[in-house]
Amino acid sequence: MEQEHDLAKWLAGEMTEQERIAFEKTPEFSSYEKIARYSQQLETPGFDQDMMYQNVIAAKKPKVISLKRSHLFLRVAAVLVVGLGIWFAMRQSTPEKFYADAGKQTAFELPDHSEVILNAGSNADFDGDDWADHRKLNLNGEAFFKVAKGKKFDVITTAGTVTVVGTQFNVRSRENRFEVSCFEGKVRVQCGTNTILITKGQKVAFEDGNAVAVPANTAERPEWMDGEMAFAYEKLDGIAAEMERQYNIKIKIDPGVSQNQTFIGLIPSNRLDTALEIISKTFGIHYKKNGKSEIILERND
């Protein structure tokens, strides 16, 4: 009762200087102040004071409130109802989203100064309001991470989850393939029922949830950051899909082209003709351009 009376006096501006100073030192004051500040920006709608009084006392244990102060408390209740509604609405966080269009890369910084670079055709989102408690980011595509030390850091994809504390690593989640490369520190990778811990220089890959062999990671950073696409035992359709993202083109594969062969190596992401020559010789096919933005891959007859 005393706390409600103090709040009512403070909202009405009826406190003495000494009472105001003491009230502002209470633990609840910061919340009251925010509610009052936001409420001042609105005009309180009209309401039935008698009905509101009945609703207020029905929600609490019976208390004796003097009639002389009932209107003052009703004003407080109205302000609190409106103010709390605003406060909770403002607390509903909106994820922060970043995109890298086809043929482009996007770099951004997280609230803890961790760094992220999205590869072409990728997007990521995270909750900035909750970041201090939960360092968690959703990724669709491929990205390089330089994570500041702190609480655990999760990268969540549809194929699996990568968990670290402070490190540098690359995550690629494309179609049915999921790859993680560690460039510094340690990384825990979870894909289905598989959980693997990798360290600097190591790399793991999965296709359709099954582990596939990949060579060691010897680079200092992801190849795509230096204008190259790295592939390890990947089929033509996966390579073509990545080329579409990097070059912002459309690639059609003739139904007669075999998909049994795989490729391991590097293909440039900034020299289209060279890239096409590499895959045509590797897979024994030929290509033709249909305008400026479409490539057709056909088998050699």
N, C-alpha and C positions, 0 to 999 in steps of 0.2 A: 504493500500500500504506500509506504513512504517513497519507494522508488518511482511509482506511478505519479505520485504527487509532485516529486521533483521534476520529472519529465514534463508534466503539464505546466508547471511554473516556468520551466526553461523555454518551452515552445511559445508560451504566452508573453515572454519577456518580463516576468514578474519577479525574477530572482534578484537578490542583493548581489553586490560584487563579490562578497565572500562566498555566498552560496554558489554562484556561477563558477568560481575558480575550483571549488571543491567538487562540483558536479562534473566538470570537464576532466577531472583526474580519474573518474570511475572507468572501469574496463569497458563498460557498454557505450561510453560516450561517442567513440569513433563511428559506431554503427548508427547511433541516433543522428549524428551530425550529417552523415551521408544521406540518410532518409529525408531529413529536413531539407537538405540542399536540393535534392531532386524534386521533392514535393513542391517547393517554392515555384518551380517552373510550370506547374499545372494549376488549373482552377478546379477546386474540389467540387464534384457534381452535387446537386441537391439530394437530400435524403430525408427520410422520416426519422426524426430523432427518437421518438418513442419506440418505434420498431427496432432501431439500431440498439437502443439501450437494452431492450429485451433480449436481442441476439447476443450481445456482449456478455450479459450476466448469465445467460443460459449455458454458455460455453465454458464457464468457470465455476468453481465452488462458490456457494453463496457468500457474498461479502456485503457489509453494510457500507453504503456510499451515501453521504449526505446529499440531499436534494440541491443544496446551494452550489455543490461542485459538479453536479451531474452533467451540465452542459459543457463544462470545461473538459471533462473526461471524454465526452462524446466527440468533441473537436479533436482531441488527441487520437481517439480510435480511428476517426475518419482519415486523419493524416497518415497514421501508421498503415492502414489498409492500402491506401493509394501508394504510399512510399515504398512499402515492402513489395508490392506488385512490381513497381518499377525496378527496384533493387534486384529482385530475383530474375526479372526479364533480362536485365543487363548482364547478369552473371552467366547466362546461357552463352557459352563460347561458340564462335564460328571458326571452323578449321581454316588455317592459312594454307593456300594452295599455290603451287608453282608448276609451270609447264615449260617444256622444251619442244617446240614445233619440229616438224620434219626438216632435216638439213641444218638444224641449229642446236646450240647447247645453252643451258641456263645455269648460272651460279647464284647461290644465295647463302645467307648466314642464318643460323638458328639462334634462339635466345641466349644460349650458353656460349656463343661464338664458335660453335662447331661449323664446319664448312661443308657444303654439298654442291656438287656439279652434276646436273642432269644431262644425260646423253640425249641425242635426237629422238623424238617420238616418245618421251617419257613424262611422267608427272608424279608429284609427291604432295602430301598434305600432312599437317600436324596441328595439335592443339597448343597454341602459344600460351594461353592462360594457365594450363595445367603442366607446362613444361618443367617447372622447377621440381615437381614431384614425380612426373612420369616423362622421361625422355623417350618418346615413341613417335615414329614416323611411318606413314604408309607410302609404299613405293609401287608404282606401276611402270615397269621398263627397266632402265639401267642408270646407275648413279655411282659416283665416287664420293666417299665420306672421309673427312678428316675430323675425328671426334675429339672434343675437349674432354679432359679427365673429369670425372664426377660420378654420379649415379649411373646405373646400367643404362645402356642406350639400345633400343630395339628398332630394327628396320623390319617392317611387316610387309610381306608380299602374299599374293594368292598361292604361291608355290611353297613358301617356307618363311622362317623368321631368322634373322641374324641378330645376335646379342653381343655387345661389347661394353667396355668401360671407357677406355681412351685409346684410340688406334686409328689407322688409316686402312680402308678397305674398299672394294668395289663389289656391288651387287648387280647382277643381271637377271631379270625375270622376264623372259620373252616366250610367248606361245607356250610350248610344253617343256622349255628348258630353264633351269635355275642354276646360276653359277655364282660363286663367291671367291674372291681373291683377297688375300691378306698382304698388306704392304708394310705394316708396322704393328707390333703388339700381338694380341691374341683375339680370335673371333670364334664364337660358338654358333654353329649353323644347325638349324632344325628344319628338316624336310620330311614330312610324314612321321614315321616312327624312327627315322634316323637322326641322331644328334652327333655332330662331329666338331672337335676343337682343332682349329688350324692356326698356325703361326706365320710369321713373316716368310714370304717366298712360297707359301703353299696355296693350293687352289682346289676347290671341290666343285663338281658339277652333277646335275641330275636331269634325266629326261623322263617325263611322265612319272616322276617320283622315284625312279631307279638310278642308283649311282652309276656314273660313266667315268672311264679313265680319261684323265687330262694331264698334260705335261706340267712340270713345276712352273711357278710364276717367277721369272727372272727379271722382269722389268721393274723400274723404280716407281712407275705409276701406270695406270691403265693405258693401253695402246691407243684407244679412241681419243684420248686427250691430245695425242700427237698426230692425228690425222690418219689412223689406221684401224682397221677392224680385225680383231684376233678371233680365229675360229679353231676349235679343237674337236675333230671327228664330228663335224656337222654336215647335215645333208643340204642339198641344193635349195630346197624350199626355205629352210631357215636362213641361209645366206642371202637369198633373194629378198626375204622380208626385211633383213637388216639393211641391205642396200637401198631398199625403198625408203626407209626412214632417213638414212644418211643423205641421200641424193634428192629426196622429195620427188620421186618418180614412181611409175607403176611398172612392175615386171610381171609378164605373163609367161608361164612355163607350159610348153606344149605337152599334152597328155602322153605323148610317146617318149618323153625324156625319162630315163631311169632315175629313181630316187634311192637306189641301193648304195651308191657310192658316197663316201664322206670325204671331207677336206680338213686338213690341218695346216694352218699358216696365217699369213697376214695379207689383207687386201686393202688398198688405199681407199679412204673415204672422201677424198678430194680430187680424184682423177678418174672419172667415170670410164673412159675408154680403156685405161690400164686395168681397172677392176674387171671389166667385161672380158678382156683378153685372158686374164688369169683364170676366171671360172670357165670360159669356153674351152681352153686347153686342158684344164684339170678334169672336167667332166665329159670331154669329147663331144661338145655341142657347138652350135654356132648361134650368133645373135643378130638381130636386125632392129633398127630403130624405126618406130612408128611415130613420127613427129618428134617434138622435143622432150616429151615427158613420158613416153611409153617404150619399153624394151620387150621384145619377144624372144624367148629362148627356145630353140628348136634342136632336135637331134640331127646329127650328121647322117645323111642317107648314103 
